[in-house]
Amino acid sequence: RSPRGLSHSPWAVKKINSKCTSSQQSIYQQRLNEEAKILKDLQHPNIVGYRAFTEANDGSMCLAMEYGGEKSLTDLIEERSAKKLGPFPAATIFKVALSMARGLKYLHNDKKLLHGDIKSSNVVVKGDFEAIKICDVGVSLPLDENMTVSDPELCYIGTEPWKPKEALEDSGVITDKADIFAFGLTLWEMMTLSVPHLSLGEDSGDEDESFDEDCFDEDAYYAALGTRPALNMEELDPSYQLLIDLFCVCTNEDPKKRPSAASILETLEESLSQE
């Protein structure tokens, strides 16, 4: 319940696991402090909202946020994969793309922030895709007027399978387009129900979802990082064409050739108005 009992608005609380080592705890605590500071300044319907930053009974700090949805997009992808339902309908992926583009445009253009870790597990979905929000701004980075992370002290954290080429190179220049690459891969996740570059193929015949190290080709995985993974075009009918085109342009290895969040939003809204 909200404070003062004004309306029913559930909260989600993030705190540090006491099982972490003390050095891990201090790193995570620092990230949580950062996230609280950033989140407090954000207000957008497609970004999970800040509620409070307070001390728990055990003395650790915890961040209370708006409860943005029952499940992460990853949960929904895994459920769909387990049921062998194939790609999400194009209309559902479009809805996710539109919501994410709105959230990213707000972060990049209004707040001059790079999210820094876009992927399906950082997207929360309420009900049957009624509300879609981006969460976890704990590793976001400030962008300068050229949409570049120019502070040499700052480093792009991200998550390996979603990292663009420039984030895998020591001298790579990080811009708003790093989020765009990961956004493209999030659409790919919904079309393939897989983790980028980790797919072991449909014919593994292994019902167990656990990761099989013997089947994992480490060299191929590292060579594939930062590139555009393949789509199974046989599973995608013409209704997916706009999304396939969007995925392709967003996952260009050259960041300058990727569209901005504002440009993606414009394309999606234009397509919406033509329906």
N, C-alpha and C positions, 0 to 999 in steps of 0.2 A: 504493500500500500504506500501511496505517496505520503510525505510529511503532511501533517494537519488533516489527513484523511480527505483531501479534496477530491481525488479521483483515483480509480484503480490503475496504477501504473507500476507493474512489477519491475524489480531491479535485478541486475546481474552483478555479482561481486567477484572481483579478481584479487586474489591475495597470493603471497609467496608460500610455496609448499615448505613446511617445516622440515621435511626430509632432505631438502637440498643442503649441500655443504655450505659453510659460512661464506666462502668466497663466491659461490653461485648466488647465495641469498643477497649478497651486497650488489652484485651485477643486476640481478632481477629487480631489486628494490630501487636501484637507480633508474632502470627502465620504467618502472611503475610510476616513479615520481615524474619522469619526463612525460609519460603518457597522460598523467593527470593534468599536468600543466598545459599540454597541447589540447587535450579533449575539452577542457574547461572553456576554451576559446572557440570551439566549433559548434555550430548550430545549423543543421541541415537535415531534411527528412530522409536522406539516404546515407547518413552517417550516424552510427550508434551514439546516443547522447550521454553527456556527463551528468552524474547525480551528486556524488560526494567523494571526498578523499579523507578517510578517517582511520583512527587507530582501532585495531581489533583487540579482543580481550587478552591475547598473548603478547601485545605490545607491537606487533607488526602492523604496517600500514596496509590498508586495502582500498581499492578503487571501486566505487559503486557506480554502475552505469545503467542506463535505460535497458530494459530487457527487450532486445531488438527482435527476437524471434525464437521459436521453439528449437530450431535446428540450424546447424551450419549447412551451407551448400554442399560441403563434403559429405555430411551425413546423408543428404538426399541423393547424392551421386552414388554413394555406396549401397544405399537401399535399392535404388533402381538397378544397379549392376547385379546385386544378389537375386533380384527377381527376373533378371535377363530380359528387361523391357526395351533395351536398345536406347538410342539417343533420346534426350528430352525433346518434346515437340518444339518446332521452330518458334512458335509464339511464346513459349515459356522462356527460351533462351533470349529471345528479343527483349522480353520484359526485364530479365536480369541485366542484359547489356545496357538498356536504357537507364535503369536505376543506378548501375555502377558508373556509367558515363556522367550522369548528373552529379553523383558524389565526387568523382574524380575532377570534374570541371571546377567544382566548388573548392576542393583542396588545392588544385594547381593554380587557378586564376584568382580566386578571392583570397585564399589564405597563404598562397605561395609556399605550399608544402608538398613534398613528394611523400606518398604513403609509405613506400619502401618495402612492402611485403604483401602485394596483391596476390591472392590465390583463393581457391574455393573455401578453404577453412576460415578465411577472414571475411566471409560474406554470410550474413545471417538472414534467414528467410522465415517469415511469419505465415503460418497456415499454408494455404495453397498458393504460394507466391503473391500473397496480398500486399506484403511490404518486404522490401529487399534493402538491406543496409550493409555498408562497409564497416568493419570493426577493426580493432587493434591498431591504433596509431602509435604504438610504443616505440617503433623504430623509424618513424617518419623524419624527414630531413628538410631543412629550409631551402627554398629555391630563390635564386637572385632574379633580377629583372630579365635575364636571358633564359629563364627557366632551367638554370643549371645549379647543381650543388657545387658551389665554388669554395666552400671552407675546406682547406686541405686536411683539417683535423677530423672531418666527418667521413664516415665510411658506410657504404650501402650494405645493409645486412641481408635482407631478402631471404628466400628459401631456394636452395640449389636448383631443383628442376624448373623453377619459374624465372631463373635469372637470365637477363639478356647478355649478349656477348660482352658489351662494354662493362658489365659488372663482374665479369669473370677475368678481365684483363687488369693488370696492376695499374696501367696508365689510362684506363678507360674513363671517359668523361661521363658523369651521371647527370641526366636531365629528366624532365617530366616524362620523357619517352621510355624510361625504364619501367614505369608503372603501366604504360600502354602495352609493352611487350607481354607483361604478366597478365594484363587484362585479356589480351588475345588468347593466351593459354588457358585462361579460366573459361572462355567460351569453348575452347577445344575440349576441356574436361567434360563439359555438358554434352558435347557431340560424340564423345568416345567413352565416357564413364571410366576414364583411366587417369593415372598420374603422368604428366609429361615425361617422356624418355624412360619411363619405368615399366611400360606395358610389356608383359611377357607373351603377348599373343593370345588370341581367343582359344587356340587349340591346346592349351596347357592341360586341359582336362582335369585340373586340380580344383576340386570344390572348396578346398581349404584356402581361405583368403590370405593366410599368412605368407610372408615373403620367403621365397625359396632362394637361398644364396647360390645353390649349385647352378640354377638357371640364369643367374645374373651375369651379364657380360659387362664387366666394369669398364673395359676400354671403350666399348661401343657407347656406354652411358656417358662417359666423360667427353667423348668426341661429339656426342649429340647435344650436349648442354649449349644453350644460347642459340640453337637453330630451330627451325620450324618443323614440328613433328607432322607426320603424315596423317591424313584423314581417310577413313574408309568410305569412299564416295558412294559405294553401293548401298550404304545404309541411309544416305541423305537424299531425299527427293528435292525437286525444284524449290519447295518452300524454304529451304535452307540457304538459297543462293546468296542473299544479302549477308547472312552471318558468315558464310564461308569466305566471301570477299573481305569482310571486316577482319576476320581472323587472319587472313593472309597478309593484309596491309599492316596490321598491328604487329605481326611477328617478323617483319622485315629485319634482317640483321643490321642494316644501316639505320640507326635511330632517326636520322634526318628524314628518312622516307616513311617513317611511321606518322600517322595523323595525331593531332593534339586531342585531348579530351573534348574540347569545345567543338572541334571539327567532327568528331565521332557523334556527339550529341546532335549536331545540326543534321547530319545524314540520317540518323535514326528518327528524329522528329519529323523530318521531311517525308520519310517513308511512311510514318504514322498518318500524316495528313493526307497521303494519297490513297489510303485504304478505303 
